Structures are given as C-alpha cells and as structure tokens.
C-alpha cells in the first residue's frame, strides 16, 4: 500500500514498453520545475537527475535505460532507500 504523503514513482523502460520514451518525455515536460528521476546507466549504476537535465537528449529514445521518476526529490530518495538503490548525483544538473 502506498504512503498517502508520498508522490507516485513512475518507472519507464523501453525494454518492456515500446512507448516508454514518449511517456518519459511527457513526464519530463509536465514535471520540469520540481521533478527528479533516477536513471540506470548499465555500466555506472544509478544517477539522480533533475527533470530537465541536459545529459538526456530529447531524441525519442530517452527511456532506453530504466528511469524511475518522482515529482519531489525526497520521495524519489525515499523510494531508492526502500528499493536498496544506491545512486550518484548527476554532475551536469547537480540535483540538490
């Protein structure tokens, strides 16, 4: 059961959803001010980004790697702890 005070965490992954990139880009547009997401880099692990981070291009294939998205950083950080996900902060967007 979801905590009523937390924001829903959305997961986008094109390996299981052919429309994942379009859905992720729509989420980024809708959450560009406060949104944050975790991106799974297959060789470097998880990274925390702001929704409008320039390191992820708007090229139609943005969900090639799994993304876990939340409206507020603290909710996404809580999700990471609950799921045992360790992550680094993106150096380009520096989500504090």
Buried (B, 14 or more C-beta within 10 A) or exposed (E): EEEEEBBEBBBBBBEEBEEBBBBBBEBBEEBEEEBBBBBBEEEEEBBBBBBBBEEBEEEEEBBBBBBBBBBBBEBBBBBBEEEEBEBEEBEEBEBE
